[in-house]
Amino acid sequence: MPKTIANQLIQGDCVAGLASLPAGCVDLAFADPPFNIGYDYDEYDDRRATDDYLTWCDQWLAEVSRVLKPDGTFWLAIGDEYAAELKVAMQRQHGLHCRSWVVWYYTFGVNCKAKFSRSHAHLFHMVKDPKKFTFNVDEIRVPSARQLVYADNRANPKGRLPDDTWILRPQDLPDGFQPDDDTWYFPRVAGTFKERAGWHGCQMPEQLLGRIIKATSNPGELVLDPFSGSGTTLVVAKKLGRKYLGFELSKEYAARVTDRLKETKSGDDLNGAAEPLKSAPSTAKGKRVKSLPSK
């Protein structure tokens, strides 16, 4: 791979950009594409006909699979509307194998009418070779309930790894959402959060990308994001000592991501709480609204 490919953001269409890359050059790819739910992007129409949207997804998925190394890993973030179709396509058409179907549960969800409010996204953990891939178990271990709650001598001193569950207040369940479950709890990056870039409405939490990049790549390897958006994947890759390559259709977003990358140094701490359940106040410790007057 030419040295000029690594550590840059390329403004332009990702399908054409990916097609220009040599096969087998990427260690880890993460994609958070448009969900085709009518989001107001500045240079992309998020209201495509279903067949058109799925055909387009096939095009960029084929390129992502092609540029992955034989032992490479791909993560896809997607909403409910097309999760099933894209999982089947990745397995049947693009030669990928599903290791985990993670559900990302977040607070500050999107309020909906006539349906349950949207508070999750799907994270498909796919690999090219089901017998040879990177998974750094010890990079993402946390203390287990056996260690913290039960003082069980049988507990692994190293802790344990990072479920589809309905829950109102995850911080009220100290044993809920453990790191070895397939439901991950990270708050969505809301408008009041310190890490909020402020110019992109679909910003991923750095800690969520941190877990993915630590677990499924190694320092010095190349991390790809074909839909860079707010640039979080590239920023976290740089902080964690990985090489990065991104594509972004929007000229405005690309310029802002470039500025964000310039302000980022390898070794910088990730924004946000690594264990959000510990940082969120429980109901018992929360603020109280004064009693409402009787009607």
PLY file of the C-alpha trace (Angstrom):
ply
format ascii 1.0
element vertex 295
property float x
property float y
property float z
element edge 293
property int vertex1
property int vertex2
end_header
0.00 0.00 0.00
1.45 3.43 -0.87
2.57 5.37 2.19
0.40 8.30 1.12
-2.78 6.30 1.75
-2.37 6.03 5.52
-3.25 8.79 7.98
-5.49 10.91 5.82
-9.09 11.81 5.15
-10.15 11.83 1.51
-13.07 14.04 0.53
-15.22 12.27 -2.04
-17.46 9.30 -2.76
-16.38 6.22 -0.82
-17.34 3.69 -3.52
-14.99 5.28 -6.03
-12.37 5.90 -3.36
-12.40 2.32 -2.09
-12.16 1.02 -5.67
-8.84 2.85 -6.02
-7.28 0.97 -3.08
-5.33 -2.25 -3.48
-6.98 -5.45 -2.30
-6.13 -6.68 1.19
-4.68 -3.44 2.60
-6.99 -2.75 5.58
-6.84 -4.43 9.00
-10.05 -3.05 10.49
-12.99 -1.22 8.90
-15.83 0.47 10.73
-18.84 1.84 8.85
-21.71 3.92 10.19
-23.51 4.60 6.88
-26.70 6.60 6.36
-29.65 4.56 7.66
-32.04 5.70 4.89
-34.46 7.16 7.42
-34.66 10.71 6.10
-31.80 12.33 8.02
-30.93 15.77 6.65
-27.37 15.44 5.32
-25.88 18.36 3.42
-24.69 16.39 0.35
-26.52 13.05 0.50
-30.17 12.08 -0.04
-31.23 9.83 2.85
-34.62 9.08 1.30
-33.78 6.46 -1.34
-36.10 3.77 -2.61
-35.38 0.51 -0.79
-33.95 -1.31 -3.83
-31.74 1.67 -4.66
-30.44 1.89 -1.10
-29.66 -1.83 -0.87
-27.95 -1.83 -4.27
-25.76 1.06 -3.13
-24.95 -0.79 0.11
-23.92 -3.83 -1.91
-21.51 -1.65 -3.88
-19.63 -0.25 -0.91
-19.82 -3.52 1.08
-18.19 -5.35 -1.84
-15.34 -2.83 -1.81
-14.92 -2.99 1.97
-14.69 -6.78 1.80
-12.18 -6.56 -1.05
-9.81 -4.18 0.74
-9.86 -6.13 4.01
-6.86 -8.33 4.71
-7.50 -12.10 4.85
-7.56 -11.85 8.66
-9.32 -8.47 8.65
-12.36 -7.37 10.65
-15.36 -5.25 9.72
-17.90 -3.58 12.03
-21.19 -2.23 10.65
-23.41 0.14 12.66
-26.98 0.16 11.33
-30.54 0.81 12.45
-33.49 -1.56 12.60
-34.81 -0.75 9.14
-32.11 -2.60 7.15
-30.20 -4.60 9.77
-31.56 -7.96 8.65
-31.02 -7.35 4.94
-27.45 -6.14 5.37
-26.46 -8.97 7.71
-27.67 -11.53 5.17
-25.92 -9.68 2.34
-22.61 -9.55 4.21
-22.76 -13.29 4.83
-24.12 -14.52 1.49
-22.75 -12.03 -1.00
-19.61 -10.54 0.50
-17.83 -13.48 2.14
-18.00 -12.21 5.71
-18.72 -14.20 8.86
-20.59 -12.83 11.89
-18.73 -13.17 15.20
-21.13 -11.08 17.28
-24.38 -9.19 16.85
-23.95 -6.43 19.41
-26.77 -4.10 20.38
-25.67 -0.61 21.38
-28.17 0.71 23.91
-27.99 4.42 24.58
-29.69 7.05 26.69
-30.98 10.30 25.19
-32.74 8.24 22.53
-34.91 9.56 19.72
-38.51 10.18 20.76
-40.96 8.44 18.40
-44.71 8.52 17.87
-46.88 5.38 17.82
-43.85 3.12 18.48
-41.28 2.53 21.19
-38.68 5.30 21.25
-35.50 4.50 19.37
-32.71 3.84 21.88
-30.38 1.36 20.18
-28.39 0.55 17.06
-27.00 -2.73 15.76
-23.25 -3.37 15.61
-22.35 -6.34 13.43
-18.89 -7.74 14.15
-17.81 -9.47 10.92
-14.58 -11.22 9.96
-13.18 -12.51 6.69
-11.78 -15.74 8.13
-13.75 -17.31 11.01
-10.61 -19.10 12.22
-8.07 -16.28 11.93
-8.85 -12.78 13.16
-7.80 -10.27 15.81
-9.62 -10.22 19.14
-7.60 -8.74 22.00
-9.49 -10.07 24.99
-7.28 -8.50 27.64
-7.59 -5.03 26.12
-11.27 -4.74 27.05
-11.62 -6.72 30.30
-13.31 -5.13 33.32
-13.90 -6.39 36.88
-16.60 -9.05 37.04
-19.56 -9.29 39.40
-17.78 -12.21 41.08
-14.94 -9.83 41.94
-16.90 -6.69 42.82
-20.05 -8.10 44.40
-19.47 -11.63 45.61
-15.73 -11.65 46.47
-15.58 -15.07 44.86
-12.08 -16.56 44.87
-12.93 -18.42 41.66
-13.14 -15.14 39.77
-10.59 -14.56 37.03
-8.24 -11.89 38.46
-8.05 -10.31 35.01
-11.78 -9.65 35.03
-14.07 -10.52 32.16
-15.06 -9.33 28.70
-17.87 -6.67 27.13
-27.36 -8.07 25.93
-30.99 -7.19 23.89
-32.65 -5.93 27.05
-35.42 -3.48 27.94
-34.36 -1.26 30.84
-35.28 2.23 31.97
-32.33 3.18 34.13
-29.26 1.00 33.50
-27.31 2.73 36.27
-29.83 1.33 38.77
-28.73 -2.21 37.91
-25.11 -2.57 39.06
-24.90 -6.04 37.55
-26.54 -5.07 34.26
-24.86 -4.49 30.89
-21.66 -6.36 31.63
-18.78 -6.04 29.13
-19.03 -9.69 28.07
-22.68 -9.28 27.06
-23.79 -8.52 23.52
-25.69 -5.38 24.57
-23.38 -2.44 25.23
-24.40 0.65 27.18
-22.85 3.95 26.12
-24.74 7.26 26.23
-25.39 8.83 22.84
-23.34 12.01 22.36
-26.03 14.54 23.25
-25.88 18.29 22.70
-24.72 19.06 26.24
-21.82 16.57 26.24
-18.28 17.94 26.43
-17.07 15.71 23.57
-19.81 16.96 21.24
-18.25 18.38 18.07
-21.40 20.43 17.47
-21.63 20.20 13.67
-22.70 16.60 13.02
-25.90 15.08 14.35
-24.78 11.44 14.34
-21.58 11.56 16.36
-20.40 8.23 17.82
-18.99 8.10 21.39
-15.22 7.81 21.49
-15.38 5.10 24.15
-17.56 2.89 21.94
-15.08 3.16 19.05
-12.28 2.68 21.55
-13.65 -0.70 22.61
-13.97 -1.82 18.99
-10.53 -0.61 17.89
-8.74 -1.97 20.96
-10.40 -5.36 20.67
-10.13 -5.94 16.93
-6.93 -4.23 15.78
-3.35 -3.75 16.94
-1.14 -0.66 17.21
0.30 0.37 13.86
-2.45 -1.32 11.84
-4.72 0.50 9.39
-8.27 1.44 10.40
-10.72 2.44 7.65
-13.95 4.43 7.88
-15.75 4.90 4.53
-18.33 7.28 6.10
-16.19 9.43 8.36
-18.97 11.87 9.35
-17.77 13.64 12.49
-14.41 11.83 12.32
-14.63 9.89 15.58
-13.29 6.62 14.14
-10.23 8.36 12.73
-9.64 10.41 15.89
-9.85 7.36 18.15
-7.61 5.35 15.83
-5.00 8.11 15.99
-5.26 8.35 19.79
-4.76 4.58 20.07
-1.68 4.49 17.86
-3.29 3.09 14.72
-3.02 4.33 11.16
-6.25 5.67 9.73
-7.94 6.24 6.40
-11.31 7.88 5.91
-13.65 8.98 3.15
-16.26 11.71 3.52
-18.65 12.96 0.83
-19.36 16.33 2.45
-16.77 19.05 1.87
-17.84 20.83 5.06
-17.65 17.71 7.24
-14.30 16.74 5.70
-12.81 20.13 6.50
-14.01 19.95 10.10
-12.74 16.38 10.55
-9.34 17.47 9.21
-9.22 20.21 11.85
-10.27 17.72 14.53
-7.47 15.34 13.50
-4.90 18.15 13.63
-5.85 18.76 17.26
-5.47 15.06 18.12
-2.24 13.39 19.22
-1.35 9.73 19.53
-1.69 8.78 23.20
-4.39 11.34 24.00
-7.09 10.10 26.37
-10.43 9.12 24.90
-13.34 11.42 25.72
-16.22 10.08 27.78
-16.42 7.60 30.63
-14.95 4.15 29.97
-17.53 2.68 32.35
-20.61 4.93 31.93
-22.66 3.06 34.55
-20.21 4.28 37.20
-20.40 7.90 36.08
-24.20 8.13 35.72
-26.11 8.99 38.91
-28.52 6.37 40.17
-32.16 7.19 40.78
-31.53 7.26 44.53
-28.86 9.94 44.09
-30.63 11.91 41.38
-32.15 15.37 41.65
-35.79 15.63 42.60
-38.45 17.70 40.91
-40.68 19.56 43.36
-44.10 18.04 43.84
-46.51 19.21 41.20
-49.60 21.08 42.38
-52.74 19.00 42.44
-55.15 19.55 39.56
0 1
1 2
2 3
3 4
4 5
5 6
6 7
7 8
8 9
9 10
10 11
11 12
12 13
13 14
14 15
15 16
16 17
17 18
18 19
19 20
20 21
21 22
22 23
23 24
24 25
25 26
26 27
27 28
28 29
29 30
30 31
31 32
32 33
33 34
34 35
35 36
36 37
37 38
38 39
39 40
40 41
41 42
42 43
43 44
44 45
45 46
46 47
47 48
48 49
49 50
50 51
51 52
52 53
53 54
54 55
55 56
56 57
57 58
58 59
59 60
60 61
61 62
62 63
63 64
64 65
65 66
66 67
67 68
68 69
69 70
70 71
71 72
72 73
73 74
74 75
75 76
76 77
77 78
78 79
79 80
80 81
81 82
82 83
83 84
84 85
85 86
86 87
87 88
88 89
89 90
90 91
91 92
92 93
93 94
94 95
95 96
96 97
97 98
98 99
99 100
100 101
101 102
102 103
103 104
104 105
105 106
106 107
107 108
108 109
109 110
110 111
111 112
112 113
113 114
114 115
115 116
116 117
117 118
118 119
119 120
120 121
121 122
122 123
123 124
124 125
125 126
126 127
127 128
128 129
129 130
130 131
131 132
132 133
133 134
134 135
135 136
136 137
137 138
138 139
139 140
140 141
141 142
142 143
143 144
144 145
145 146
146 147
147 148
148 149
149 150
150 151
151 152
152 153
153 154
154 155
155 156
156 157
157 158
158 159
159 160
160 161
162 163
163 164
164 165
165 166
166 167
167 168
168 169
169 170
170 171
171 172
172 173
173 174
174 175
175 176
176 177
177 178
178 179
179 180
180 181
181 182
182 183
183 184
184 185
185 186
186 187
187 188
188 189
189 190
190 191
191 192
192 193
193 194
194 195
195 196
196 197
197 198
198 199
199 200
200 201
201 202
202 203
203 204
204 205
205 206
206 207
207 208
208 209
209 210
210 211
211 212
212 213
213 214
214 215
215 216
216 217
217 218
218 219
219 220
220 221
221 222
222 223
223 224
224 225
225 226
226 227
227 228
228 229
229 230
230 231
231 232
232 233
233 234
234 235
235 236
236 237
237 238
238 239
239 240
240 241
241 242
242 243
243 244
244 245
245 246
246 247
247 248
248 249
249 250
250 251
251 252
252 253
253 254
254 255
255 256
256 257
257 258
258 259
259 260
260 261
261 262
262 263
263 264
264 265
265 266
266 267
267 268
268 269
269 270
270 271
271 272
272 273
273 274
274 275
275 276
276 277
277 278
278 279
279 280
280 281
281 282
282 283
283 284
284 285
285 286
286 287
287 288
288 289
289 290
290 291
291 292
292 293
293 294
